Amino acid sequence: MTTAEARNDTPIAAKLAAIRSGLRPGQYDMADWTGGELAVSAVPGAGKSTGMAAGVASAIARFGLWGTQRLAVVTFTRSAAASLKSKIRGYLQAHNLPVSGFFVSTLHSLALNIATQHPELSGIDLERLNLVQLDRDRRSLLACIERWALNHPNLYQQLLVGTGFDGEETERLRRRSILMSELLPNMIQTVVHEAKSSGLTPSELRDLGRVMQHDRHDDGQTMNYPVLEIAAGLYEQYEIMLRDRGAIDYDDTILAALRVLENPDARRRWQTQIFGVFEDEAQDSSPLQTQLLEQLALDPEPLDRLEPDTRRRCNLVRVGDPNQAINATFTPADPIFFRQFCQRCDRVGQLATIDRAGRSTPVILDAANFILDWINDRWQTDQTGGDVPFRRQYIYPVAADDPQPNANPAPIDTGLELHRPTTIEETADRLVSRIQTILAEEPTTSIAILVRTHDRGKFIVDRLARSVDPTKICDVAQGARHSGIPAEMLQVFRFLDRPHSPDNLKAVLRLLTARQLCPKQDLDRLAIRPERFIYPTTFDPPLDDATQQAARFCRSLLRARLDLPQSHLIGFIAFALRYDAAELATAEKLADRILRPTGQGASLHDTIEALGAIVETERFEPIEIDNHESQYMQPGTVTVLTMHKAKGLDWDVVFVPFLHADSIPGSLYVPKPNVFLGPVGLPEVAKAQIRRSLHRQMLADISPCDRPPTPMTLNDDWQLAEQVKRAEEYRLLYVAMTRAKRLLWLSAAHQAPFSWSKPDAIQPQDASPAFLALCEHFPQFARYS
């Protein structure tokens, strides 16, 4: 359809009215958008993607975007991009409008597109550069750390000494193992993501560290490490490694796109092509990502064309929910920036709140609103600053005439159940029995079991499979485990190649522990002297049972390397690691992939190189048994997945077991082997210091203040990191609760394991305070032992 046909078929005003008629309050604001900045804060289940799709279709019709200008619609994931694109196309087709005038992309894909179209400005040419992921190549990270330690011996020695050191050689080796294989790799990953997403170079990070060190208050209780100076040096070595390898990472794509937009001609070209930007999941954006979208959304012409220096309109619609910000502890996302955007728009009447949601039965909404208030009311702020975890934004049922079919559905039984069983086994029994009853009465009910971690999910799946048809169970974590098979094989092959390396030995021991093939123990102690551990002599101290079990496993792997043909090693390792049928099939596919180009005569070195290339730069698709790659919300299916993975999804019935205080809200802790460094975690402190600097800068831009910053200690920064984690864990519980449509089932057993790698070793465990508050406020729904 041409532009003229679109305009003459039916009046545009009638088309806009028809789109608007299918929406609810709050969604109207997106459909009525006439340009400029608009913040949309939407509660769970409010239909924000529907509102966005209607808003995009309305803007295309209103502004006649059928020529060279288009709307950029930016989402968080590829699956969300595909879903939103389909909804926008549906609106345009339903109202007889041309299916054009927009594109949908993830933010990193958009940034990479901008950067690669201007290689002379961005410095990125994918014909000569590889795109790598920071967390996939531990060997390169180790090389960066070793170079940093050589260049900064005093800083390295300060970490090695920690809070005190008597010079004993075995302890020195143990500490070196911890620094090289755990703490400093975590520091690089944390700091590189955070610093790049904040627009900080290594030298700028070092300068920031010097300022903070000057302002640092020594409380006499924690070591006064120059944390950001250490972080900047590691970051610098990481950048040198990327340059030497001709590589870039995903954070570089954002920086490269911004470099392009610094050029006036290139900036004008992109701003001319993009009429405006609609951003989804805005609460998960980092400062640099926000800066990129704001640049693209600016009108290339000033508002007053007779006065070129006047400000230009920013056509930016940001949609999100600060109460569903659940990525801040492991990504550079920071919900404070979307909150600030909402406040800025609110001051000029450009904040829309979608607080009517038709997903859940009213009692579930009541429970979610109660948790929001209860947590905010009890939140304690201290001198480190910090905001309450939730925006006071309640969820209300939709109106009786709302267009959503079956909105706020009738509950299953009471709609809310709060269980307090004695043990986790009793938890599983109650949960399985309830599922059987529900499916017997309504076989098409969609059900989810949401857990905090994969090991809890595995415990539930094992119990569930005893009573429920396995074809009706969707274990989402299984696909993630299968995708990790190349990395597991790489760890084992590196050990086979260099078993005398403490780092290689520790990596394979960590794998064996994770797969529950040997007991959990101090791996640094075992890896200090590999020869003594694997082949002890009669002169060495006797090994305990757990150590002997791990050593026997390692010796069996080394014997297989000598006895088996190279082409059979992957198959043997797969059986030794006790892979299930789907994992064995995936391992067989992996072996075929590696052997195909090299033939049966592939050397150990060839296999390691091939595995390294797969792990570092590719996605290896696992083989699924019985079409296990299911749609997570199929009727009659029980889906088991983590709370994080559940965001954006919903089910008729949601079970959330194991709500204990050690995970919701949990707390930061320093692992026992790391206590020689003091009572704080240095990667978390580094991240907190960078964020505190950004927050201070943001507040200064809003309200300038000449007062010098309050001196801080490392413990203050640790407490700030603790606040961020606790707030996010509470928001994660809120997300889990608001996935349920007709029944929400929550539980916390009186006894649970300290470590879920040993689920039989139970002990008394406190319930989450939020769960106890629900039991007290809704006693009619409580089910005790």
MARDO-344254 format. One record per residue (C-alpha): y, x, z. Coordinates in Angstrom, 1 decimal. Layout:
MARDO-344254
((Y,X,Z))
...
//
This chain:
MARDO-344254
((0.0,0.0,0.0))
((3.4,1.3,-0.9))
((6.5,1.3,1.4))
((8.0,-1.5,-0.6))
((4.9,-3.6,-0.3))
((4.8,-3.0,3.4))
((8.4,-4.2,3.7))
((8.1,-7.2,1.4))
((4.7,-8.6,2.3))
((5.8,-9.9,5.7))
((9.0,-9.2,7.5))
((8.7,-6.1,9.7))
((10.1,-8.1,12.6))
((7.2,-10.5,12.3))
((4.7,-7.6,12.2))
((6.2,-6.0,15.3))
((6.1,-9.4,17.1))
((2.5,-9.8,16.2))
((1.6,-6.4,17.6))
((3.5,-7.0,20.7))
((1.8,-10.4,21.3))
((-1.5,-8.8,22.1))
((-0.1,-6.6,24.9))
((0.7,-6.9,28.6))
((3.7,-5.9,30.6))
((4.2,-2.1,30.6))
((2.5,-1.8,27.2))
((5.5,-3.7,25.8))
((7.7,-0.7,26.5))
((5.7,1.5,24.1))
((5.7,-1.2,21.4))
((9.5,-1.6,21.9))
((10.3,2.1,21.8))
((13.3,2.8,19.6))
((13.6,6.6,20.1))
((14.5,9.0,22.8))
((12.5,10.0,25.9))
((10.1,7.5,27.4))
((7.8,8.1,30.4))
((4.8,5.8,30.9))
((2.9,5.9,34.1))
((-0.3,3.9,33.8))
((-2.8,2.9,36.5))
((-6.6,3.3,35.8))
((-7.9,0.6,33.5))
((-4.4,-0.5,32.4))
((-5.1,0.0,28.7))
((-2.8,3.0,28.1))
((-4.6,4.1,24.9))
((-4.3,0.5,23.6))
((-0.6,0.6,24.5))
((-0.2,4.0,22.8))
((-1.9,2.9,19.6))
((0.3,-0.3,19.5))
((3.3,1.9,20.2))
((2.5,4.3,17.4))
((1.8,1.5,14.9))
((5.1,-0.3,15.9))
((7.1,2.9,15.5))
((5.7,3.5,12.1))
((6.7,0.0,11.0))
((10.1,0.0,12.8))
((11.2,3.4,11.3))
((9.4,3.1,8.0))
((7.4,6.3,8.5))
((5.6,6.2,5.1))
((7.3,9.2,3.6))
((7.5,12.8,4.7))
((8.1,12.2,8.4))
((5.2,11.4,10.7))
((4.5,10.8,14.4))
((2.5,13.5,16.2))
((0.0,12.0,18.6))
((-1.3,14.7,21.0))
((-4.4,14.2,23.2))
((-6.4,16.2,25.7))
((-9.8,16.3,24.0))
((-11.3,16.0,20.5))
((-13.2,12.8,21.5))
((-10.0,11.2,22.8))
((-8.3,12.2,19.6))
((-11.0,10.5,17.5))
((-10.9,7.3,19.6))
((-7.1,7.1,19.5))
((-6.9,7.7,15.8))
((-9.4,4.8,15.3))
((-7.3,2.5,17.4))
((-4.1,3.3,15.5))
((-5.8,2.8,12.2))
((-7.1,-0.5,13.4))
((-3.6,-1.8,14.4))
((-2.1,-0.7,11.1))
((-4.9,-2.3,9.0))
((-4.9,-5.5,11.1))
((-1.2,-6.0,10.4))
((-1.3,-5.1,6.7))
((0.6,-1.8,7.2))
((-0.1,1.5,5.3))
((-2.5,3.7,7.2))
((-0.2,6.7,7.2))
((2.9,8.0,9.0))
((1.0,9.7,11.9))
((-1.6,12.4,12.7))
((-3.7,12.8,15.9))
((-4.5,16.2,17.3))
((-5.4,18.1,20.4))
((-2.6,20.2,21.6))
((-4.3,23.6,20.9))
((-5.2,22.5,17.4))
((-1.6,21.5,16.7))
((-0.4,24.9,18.1))
((-2.9,26.8,16.0))
((-1.9,24.9,12.9))
((1.7,25.8,13.4))
((0.9,29.4,14.2))
((-1.4,30.0,11.2))
((1.1,28.5,8.7))
((3.6,31.1,9.7))
((1.5,34.3,10.3))
((4.6,36.5,9.7))
((6.4,34.8,12.7))
((3.4,34.1,15.0))
((1.5,37.3,14.6))
((-1.7,35.2,14.1))
((-3.7,35.6,11.0))
((-7.2,34.2,11.4))
((-8.5,36.3,8.5))
((-8.1,39.3,10.7))
((-8.1,37.9,14.2))
((-10.9,36.3,16.2))
((-10.3,33.4,18.6))
((-12.2,34.1,21.8))
((-12.7,32.3,25.1))
((-11.7,34.2,28.2))
((-14.7,33.2,30.3))
((-17.4,34.1,27.8))
((-17.4,37.9,27.8))
((-17.9,39.3,31.3))
((-18.6,42.8,29.9))
((-15.1,43.0,28.3))
((-13.5,41.8,31.5))
((-15.4,44.5,33.4))
((-14.1,47.1,31.0))
((-10.5,45.8,31.7))
((-11.1,46.1,35.4))
((-12.5,49.7,35.2))
((-9.4,50.8,33.1))
((-7.1,49.1,35.6))
((-8.9,50.9,38.5))
((-8.5,54.3,36.8))
((-4.8,53.6,36.1))
((-4.0,52.2,39.5))
((-6.2,54.2,42.0))
((-4.0,53.4,45.0))
((-4.2,49.7,44.5))
((-7.9,49.8,43.9))
((-8.4,51.9,47.0))
((-6.3,49.4,49.0))
((-8.7,46.6,48.0))
((-11.7,48.8,48.7))
((-10.5,49.6,52.2))
((-9.5,46.0,52.8))
((-8.8,45.3,56.5))
((-10.8,48.3,57.5))
((-13.4,50.8,56.3))
((-15.5,53.5,58.0))
((-16.4,55.3,54.8))
((-20.1,54.5,54.8))
((-21.5,54.9,51.3))
((-23.7,51.8,51.1))
((-20.8,49.6,52.3))
((-18.5,51.3,49.7))
((-21.0,50.4,46.9))
((-21.3,46.9,48.2))
((-17.6,46.4,48.2))
((-17.3,47.9,44.7))
((-19.9,45.5,43.4))
((-18.0,42.5,44.8))
((-14.6,43.7,43.4))
((-16.0,44.5,40.0))
((-18.4,41.6,39.4))
((-16.7,38.8,41.3))
((-13.2,39.0,42.7))
((-11.4,40.9,40.0))
((-13.0,39.0,37.0))
((-11.9,35.8,38.8))
((-8.5,37.2,39.3))
((-8.2,38.0,35.5))
((-9.3,34.5,34.5))
((-7.1,32.8,36.9))
((-4.0,34.8,36.4))
((-4.2,35.1,32.6))
((-4.4,31.3,32.2))
((-1.7,30.6,34.7))
((0.7,33.3,33.6))
((0.4,32.6,29.9))
((0.7,28.9,30.4))
((3.9,29.6,32.4))
((5.3,31.8,29.6))
((5.0,35.0,31.7))
((4.2,38.4,30.1))
((2.5,41.1,32.2))
((5.9,42.9,32.8))
((7.6,39.6,33.8))
((4.7,38.9,36.2))
((5.0,42.4,37.7))
((8.8,41.8,38.2))
((8.1,38.5,39.9))
((5.6,40.2,42.1))
((8.2,42.8,43.2))
((10.7,40.1,44.0))
((8.0,38.2,46.1))
((6.9,41.4,47.8))
((10.5,42.1,48.8))
((10.8,38.6,50.2))
((7.4,38.8,51.8))
((7.2,38.1,55.5))
((4.5,40.1,57.3))
((2.9,37.9,59.9))
((0.7,40.7,61.2))
((-2.5,38.7,60.6))
((-3.2,39.0,56.9))
((-3.1,42.1,54.7))
((0.1,42.4,52.8))
((-1.5,43.0,49.4))
((0.9,43.2,46.4))
((-1.1,40.4,44.8))
((1.0,39.8,41.7))
((1.3,43.6,41.0))
((-2.5,43.8,41.0))
((-2.7,40.6,38.8))
((-0.1,42.0,36.3))
((-2.0,45.2,35.9))
((-5.2,43.3,35.2))
((-3.4,41.0,32.8))
((-1.9,44.0,31.0))
((-5.4,45.6,30.5))
((-6.7,42.2,29.2))
((-3.9,42.1,26.6))
((-4.7,45.6,25.5))
((-8.4,44.7,25.1))
((-7.5,41.7,22.9))
((-5.2,43.8,20.8))
((-7.8,46.5,20.3))
((-10.5,44.0,19.4))
((-8.2,42.1,17.0))
((-8.6,38.9,19.1))
((-6.5,36.1,20.6))
((-7.4,33.5,23.2))
((-6.5,29.8,23.3))
((-3.4,30.3,25.5))
((-2.1,32.7,22.8))
((-2.0,29.8,20.3))
((0.7,28.0,22.4))
((2.7,31.1,22.7))
((2.4,31.9,19.0))
((3.6,28.3,18.1))
((6.6,28.8,20.3))
((7.4,32.1,18.6))
((7.3,30.3,15.3))
((9.7,27.6,16.6))
((12.2,30.3,17.7))
((12.9,30.9,14.0))
((15.7,28.4,12.9))
((14.2,27.7,9.5))
((10.7,27.2,10.7))
((11.8,25.0,13.6))
((13.9,22.8,11.3))
((10.9,22.4,8.9))
((8.6,21.2,11.7))
((11.2,19.0,13.4))
((12.0,17.4,10.0))
((8.3,16.7,9.4))
((7.7,15.3,12.9))
((9.7,12.2,13.7))
((8.5,12.1,17.3))
((5.7,12.9,19.7))
((3.4,10.7,21.7))
((1.5,12.6,24.3))
((-1.6,11.3,26.1))
((-2.8,12.5,29.5))
((0.6,14.1,30.2))
((-0.3,14.7,33.8))
((-2.6,17.5,32.6))
((0.0,19.5,30.7))
((1.2,22.9,31.6))
((4.9,24.0,31.5))
((4.4,25.8,28.2))
((2.6,23.0,26.5))
((5.4,20.6,27.5))
((8.0,23.1,26.1))
((6.2,23.1,22.8))
((6.1,19.3,22.5))
((9.7,19.0,23.5))
((10.7,21.5,20.7))
((8.7,19.5,18.1))
((10.2,16.2,19.3))
((13.8,17.2,18.9))
((15.7,15.6,16.1))
((16.9,18.4,13.8))
((20.3,16.8,13.5))
((22.7,16.3,16.4))
((23.4,12.8,17.7))
((27.0,13.2,16.4))
((26.8,14.9,13.1))
((30.5,15.4,13.1))
((30.1,17.5,16.3))
((27.2,19.9,15.6))
((27.2,21.3,19.1))
((26.4,18.0,20.8))
((22.9,17.4,22.1))
((20.1,16.2,19.9))
((17.8,13.3,20.6))
((14.3,14.1,21.8))
((11.8,11.5,20.5))
((9.1,12.1,23.1))
((6.8,9.5,24.7))
((4.7,10.9,27.5))
((1.9,8.8,28.8))
((-0.2,9.6,31.9))
((-1.1,8.9,35.4))
((-0.2,11.4,38.1))
((-2.7,9.8,40.4))
((-5.5,10.9,38.0))
((-4.5,14.6,37.8))
((-7.8,16.3,38.6))
((-7.6,19.6,36.7))
((-5.0,21.6,38.6))
((-7.3,23.7,40.6))
((-9.2,25.2,37.6))
((-6.7,25.0,34.8))
((-2.9,25.6,34.5))
((-2.3,21.9,34.6))
((0.3,20.9,37.2))
((1.1,17.2,37.8))
((4.5,18.0,39.4))
((6.0,18.5,35.9))
((5.0,15.0,34.7))
((6.2,13.5,38.0))
((9.5,15.3,37.4))
((9.7,13.9,33.8))
((9.0,10.4,35.2))
((11.8,10.8,37.7))
((14.2,12.0,35.0))
((13.4,9.1,32.8))
((13.7,6.7,35.7))
((17.3,7.7,36.3))
((18.2,6.5,32.8))
((16.0,3.4,32.7))
((13.3,5.0,30.5))
((10.3,4.9,32.9))
((7.7,2.3,32.1))
((4.9,1.5,34.6))
((1.7,-0.2,33.5))
((0.4,-1.5,36.8))
((-1.7,-4.4,35.6))
((-5.3,-3.5,35.0))
((-8.2,-5.8,33.9))
((-11.1,-3.3,34.3))
((-12.2,-4.0,37.9))
((-12.9,-7.0,40.1))
((-10.1,-7.5,42.7))
((-12.0,-6.1,45.7))
((-12.4,-2.7,44.0))
((-8.6,-2.7,43.3))
((-8.0,-3.4,46.9))
((-10.2,-0.5,47.9))
((-8.4,1.9,45.6))
((-5.0,0.8,46.7))
((-6.0,1.2,50.3))
((-7.2,4.8,49.7))
((-4.0,5.7,48.0))
((-1.9,4.5,50.9))
((-4.2,5.8,53.6))
((-4.2,9.4,52.2))
((-0.4,9.4,51.5))
((0.3,8.1,55.0))
((-1.7,10.9,56.7))
((-0.7,13.7,54.4))
((0.9,16.6,56.3))
((3.5,18.7,54.6))
((4.6,22.0,56.1))
((6.9,24.9,55.4))
((5.0,25.8,52.2))
((6.3,22.6,50.6))
((4.0,20.3,48.7))
((4.1,16.6,47.8))
((1.9,13.7,48.8))
((-1.2,13.5,46.6))
((-0.4,10.1,45.0))
((2.5,8.4,43.4))
((2.9,5.0,45.2))
((1.7,3.0,42.2))
((-0.6,0.1,43.0))
((-3.1,-1.5,40.7))
((-2.7,-5.3,40.2))
((-5.0,-7.7,38.5))
((-3.8,-9.0,35.1))
((-2.2,-12.4,34.6))
((-4.3,-15.4,33.8))
((-3.2,-15.5,30.2))
((-3.8,-11.8,29.6))
((-5.3,-11.1,26.1))
((-8.1,-8.9,27.5))
((-11.5,-10.7,27.4))
((-13.3,-10.9,30.7))
((-10.5,-9.2,32.6))
((-11.0,-8.5,36.3))
((-14.6,-9.7,36.0))
((-16.5,-11.5,38.8))
((-18.2,-9.1,41.2))
((-21.9,-8.4,41.6))
((-22.6,-9.8,45.0))
((-19.7,-8.6,47.3))
((-18.3,-6.1,44.7))
((-18.0,-3.3,47.3))
((-20.8,-1.7,49.4))
((-20.3,1.1,52.0))
((-23.6,2.7,53.1))
((-24.1,5.1,56.0))
((-27.8,6.1,55.8))
((-29.4,8.7,58.1))
((-30.5,11.3,55.4))
((-29.9,12.0,51.8))
((-33.5,10.9,51.1))
((-32.7,7.5,52.5))
((-29.5,7.5,50.4))
((-31.6,8.0,47.3))
((-34.1,5.3,48.4))
((-31.3,2.8,48.9))
((-29.6,3.7,45.6))
((-32.8,3.5,43.6))
((-33.7,0.2,45.2))
((-30.3,-1.3,44.4))
((-30.5,-0.2,40.8))
((-33.9,-1.8,40.4))
((-32.6,-5.1,41.8))
((-29.5,-5.1,39.6))
((-31.5,-4.3,36.4))
((-34.1,-6.9,37.2))
((-31.4,-9.6,37.5))
((-29.1,-8.4,34.7))
((-31.0,-5.9,32.4))
((-27.9,-5.2,30.3))
((-25.8,-3.9,33.2))
((-24.2,-0.5,32.6))
((-24.6,1.8,35.6))
((-23.3,5.2,36.6))
((-24.0,7.6,39.5))
((-21.1,9.9,40.0))
((-21.6,13.1,41.9))
((-19.3,15.9,42.9))
((-21.5,18.7,41.6))
((-24.4,19.1,39.2))
((-26.9,20.1,41.9))
((-26.3,16.8,43.7))
((-26.9,15.1,40.3))
((-30.2,16.9,39.8))
((-31.3,15.8,43.3))
((-30.6,12.1,42.3))
((-32.2,12.4,38.9))
((-35.4,13.8,40.3))
((-35.7,10.8,42.7))
((-34.5,8.3,40.2))
((-37.2,9.4,37.6))
((-39.9,8.5,40.1))
((-39.0,4.7,39.9))
((-36.9,4.1,36.8))
((-38.0,4.4,33.2))
((-37.0,7.9,32.1))
((-35.7,6.6,28.8))
((-33.2,4.6,30.8))
((-31.8,7.6,32.5))
((-29.0,9.6,30.9))
((-28.5,13.0,32.7))
((-25.2,14.2,31.2))
((-25.5,17.6,33.0))
((-28.7,18.4,31.1))
((-26.7,18.9,27.8))
((-24.4,21.3,29.6))
((-27.4,23.2,31.0))
((-28.9,23.5,27.5))
((-25.6,24.8,26.0))
((-25.7,27.6,28.5))
((-29.1,28.9,27.4))
((-27.6,31.7,25.2))
((-25.6,33.0,28.1))
((-28.6,33.0,30.4))
((-30.6,34.9,27.8))
((-27.8,37.4,27.4))
((-27.8,38.1,31.1))
((-31.6,38.7,31.1))
((-31.5,40.9,28.0))
((-28.7,43.1,29.4))
((-30.8,43.6,32.5))
((-33.8,44.6,30.4))
((-31.6,47.0,28.5))
((-30.1,48.6,31.6))
((-32.0,47.6,34.7))
((-30.4,50.5,36.7))
((-26.9,48.8,36.3))
((-25.9,47.1,39.5))
((-23.8,44.6,37.5))
((-26.7,43.7,35.2))
((-29.1,43.3,38.2))
((-26.7,41.1,40.1))
((-26.1,38.9,37.0))
((-29.8,38.3,36.6))
((-30.3,37.7,40.4))
((-27.5,35.2,40.3))
((-29.3,33.4,37.4))
((-32.6,33.3,39.3))
((-30.9,31.9,42.4))
((-29.1,29.2,40.4))
((-32.4,28.1,38.9))
((-33.9,28.1,42.4))
((-36.5,30.8,41.4))
((-35.7,33.0,44.4))
((-34.0,32.2,47.7))
((-30.3,32.4,48.2))
((-29.3,35.8,49.8))
((-26.7,38.5,49.7))
((-27.0,39.7,46.1))
((-24.5,42.5,46.6))
((-26.8,44.1,49.1))
((-29.8,43.9,46.7))
((-27.8,45.2,43.7))
((-26.2,48.3,45.3))
((-29.3,50.5,44.6))
((-31.3,48.9,41.8))
((-34.1,51.5,41.8))
((-34.7,51.1,45.5))
((-34.7,47.3,45.1))
((-37.0,47.0,42.1))
((-39.4,49.9,42.8))
((-39.2,50.7,46.5))
((-41.1,53.7,47.8))
((-43.1,54.0,51.0))
((-40.1,55.9,52.5))
((-37.7,52.9,52.0))
((-37.3,50.2,54.7))
((-39.6,47.3,54.3))
((-38.2,44.4,52.2))
((-38.1,40.8,53.6))
((-40.0,38.0,51.9))
((-37.0,36.7,50.0))
((-36.1,40.2,48.7))
((-39.7,40.8,47.7))
((-39.9,37.5,45.8))
((-36.7,38.5,43.8))
((-38.0,42.0,43.2))
((-41.4,40.8,41.8))
((-39.6,38.5,39.4))
((-37.5,41.4,38.1))
((-40.5,43.6,37.7))
((-42.3,40.9,35.7))
((-39.4,40.8,33.3))
((-39.4,44.6,32.9))
((-43.2,44.6,32.3))
((-42.8,41.9,29.6))
((-40.3,44.1,27.8))
((-42.9,46.9,27.5))
((-45.9,44.7,26.8))
((-44.6,42.0,24.4))
((-43.3,42.2,20.9))
((-39.5,41.9,20.7))
((-39.9,38.6,18.8))
((-41.8,37.0,21.8))
((-39.4,38.0,24.5))
((-37.1,34.9,24.4))
((-40.1,32.6,24.6))
((-41.5,34.5,27.6))
((-38.1,34.5,29.4))
((-37.8,30.7,28.8))
((-41.2,30.1,30.4))
((-40.4,32.5,33.2))
((-37.2,30.6,34.0))
((-39.2,27.4,34.0))
((-37.3,25.7,31.2))
((-38.1,22.0,30.6))
((-39.2,20.7,27.2))
((-35.7,20.3,25.8))
((-34.7,23.7,27.1))
((-37.8,25.4,25.6))
((-37.1,23.8,22.3))
((-33.5,25.0,22.5))
((-34.7,28.6,23.4))
((-37.1,28.4,20.3))
((-34.1,27.5,18.1))
((-32.1,30.3,19.6))
((-34.9,32.8,18.9))
((-35.2,31.6,15.3))
((-31.4,31.9,14.9))
((-31.4,35.6,16.1))
((-34.6,36.7,14.3))
((-33.7,35.1,10.9))
((-31.2,37.7,9.8))
((-33.0,40.7,11.3))
((-36.6,39.8,10.8))
((-39.4,40.3,13.3))
((-38.3,43.9,13.8))
((-35.1,43.1,15.7))
((-34.3,45.7,18.4))
((-33.2,45.0,21.9))
((-29.8,46.1,21.0))
((-29.7,43.8,17.9))
((-30.7,40.9,20.1))
((-28.0,41.6,22.7))
((-25.3,41.9,20.0))
((-26.4,38.6,18.4))
((-26.5,36.8,21.7))
((-23.1,38.3,22.6))
((-21.6,37.0,19.4))
((-23.0,33.5,20.0))
((-21.8,33.3,23.6))
((-18.3,34.8,23.0))
((-17.2,33.1,19.8))
((-19.5,30.1,18.9))
((-20.8,26.9,20.3))
((-24.6,26.8,20.2))
((-25.7,23.2,19.9))
((-28.8,22.5,22.0))
((-31.8,20.5,20.8))
((-32.1,17.1,22.5))
((-35.4,15.5,23.3))
((-35.8,11.8,22.5))
((-32.2,11.5,21.3))
((-30.9,12.4,24.8))
((-27.4,12.8,23.5))
((-26.6,9.2,24.5))
((-23.5,7.2,24.7))
((-22.6,7.4,28.3))
((-22.0,3.7,28.8))
((-25.0,2.0,27.1))
((-26.1,-1.3,28.6))
((-29.2,-1.1,30.7))
((-28.9,2.7,31.1))
((-28.3,4.7,34.3))
((-25.9,7.6,33.6))
((-25.7,10.5,36.0))
((-22.6,12.7,35.7))
((-20.0,14.4,37.7))
((-16.8,12.7,38.8))
((-14.7,15.0,36.5))
((-16.8,14.0,33.5))
((-16.4,10.3,34.3))
((-12.6,10.2,33.7))
((-11.7,7.9,30.9))
((-15.1,6.0,31.2))
((-16.1,2.8,33.1))
((-19.3,1.0,34.0))
((-20.3,-2.4,35.4))
((-21.7,-0.7,38.5))
((-20.8,2.7,39.9))
((-22.6,4.6,42.7))
((-20.9,7.4,44.5))
((-23.2,9.0,47.0))
((-22.8,12.1,49.3))
((-19.2,11.5,50.3))
((-19.1,14.2,52.9))
((-16.1,16.0,54.4))
((-17.2,19.4,53.1))
((-16.5,18.3,49.5))
((-14.1,15.4,49.8))
((-11.6,16.8,50.5))
((-13.4,20.1,51.3))
((-11.5,23.3,52.0))
((-10.9,26.7,50.5))
((-13.0,29.4,52.1))
((-13.6,33.1,51.7))
((-17.3,33.9,51.0))
((-18.8,35.9,53.8))
((-19.4,39.1,51.6))
((-15.6,39.1,50.8))
((-14.2,38.9,54.3))
((-13.5,42.7,54.3))
((-10.4,41.7,52.2))
((-9.1,39.4,54.9))
((-9.0,35.6,55.5))
((-7.5,34.6,52.1))
((-8.7,34.5,48.5))
((-6.6,36.7,46.3))
((-7.1,34.8,43.0))
((-6.0,31.5,44.7))
((-3.1,33.3,46.3))
((-1.9,34.7,42.9))
((-2.1,31.3,41.3))
((-0.1,29.8,44.3))
((2.6,32.4,44.0))
((3.1,31.8,40.3))
((3.3,28.1,40.8))
((5.6,28.4,43.7))
((8.0,30.4,41.6))
((7.9,27.8,38.8))
((8.5,25.0,41.2))
((11.4,26.8,42.7))
((12.8,27.4,39.2))
((12.3,23.7,38.3))
((14.1,22.5,41.5))
((16.9,25.0,40.9))
((17.4,23.5,37.4))
((17.6,20.0,38.9))
((19.7,20.8,41.9))
((21.1,24.4,42.1))
((21.1,26.0,45.6))
((22.5,29.3,46.7))
((20.3,29.5,49.8))
((17.8,32.3,49.6))
((14.1,31.3,49.6))
((12.2,31.2,52.9))
((10.1,34.3,53.4))
((6.4,33.6,52.9))
((3.2,35.3,54.0))
((-0.1,35.6,52.1))
((-1.4,33.0,54.5))
((1.4,30.6,53.5))
((0.3,30.9,49.9))
((-3.3,30.4,50.9))
((-2.3,27.2,52.7))
((-0.4,26.1,49.6))
((-3.6,26.6,47.5))
((-5.5,24.6,50.1))
((-3.0,21.7,49.8))
((-3.4,21.7,46.1))
((-7.2,21.6,46.3))
((-7.3,18.9,49.0))
((-4.9,16.7,47.1))
((-6.9,17.0,43.9))
((-10.2,16.2,45.6))
((-8.7,13.0,47.0))
((-7.5,12.1,43.5))
((-11.0,12.8,42.2))
((-12.4,10.2,44.7))
((-9.7,7.8,43.4))
((-10.8,8.4,39.8))
((-14.5,7.8,40.7))
((-13.7,4.6,42.6))
((-11.7,3.1,39.7))
((-14.5,3.6,37.1))
((-16.3,0.5,38.5))
((-15.9,-2.9,37.0))
((-18.1,-5.3,39.1))
((-19.7,-3.2,41.9))
((-18.6,-0.1,43.7))
((-21.3,1.5,45.9))
((-20.3,4.4,48.2))
((-22.3,6.3,50.8))
((-22.2,9.2,53.2))
((-25.4,10.2,55.0))
((-25.4,11.4,58.6))
((-27.5,14.4,57.6))
((-27.2,16.5,54.4))
((-27.8,20.1,53.3))
((-25.3,22.8,54.0))
((-26.2,24.2,50.5))
((-27.5,21.9,47.8))
((-29.6,24.7,46.4))
((-31.8,23.9,49.5))
((-31.8,20.1,49.7))
((-34.6,20.0,52.3))
((-32.6,22.1,54.8))
((-30.6,19.2,56.2))
((-28.2,19.3,59.1))
((-25.6,16.9,60.6))
((-22.7,16.5,58.2))
((-19.4,14.7,58.7))
((-18.5,11.9,56.4))
((-15.3,12.2,54.3))
((-12.4,10.9,56.4))
((-11.5,8.7,53.4))
((-14.9,7.1,53.4))
((-14.8,6.4,57.2))
((-11.3,4.9,56.7))
((-12.8,2.5,54.1))
((-15.6,1.5,56.5))
((-13.1,0.8,59.2))
((-10.7,-1.2,56.9))
((-13.5,-3.1,55.2))
((-16.1,-3.6,57.9))
((-17.6,-6.6,56.1))
((-18.9,-4.3,53.4))
((-20.4,-1.6,55.6))
((-24.2,-1.1,55.7))
((-25.3,1.2,58.5))
((-28.8,2.6,59.2))
//
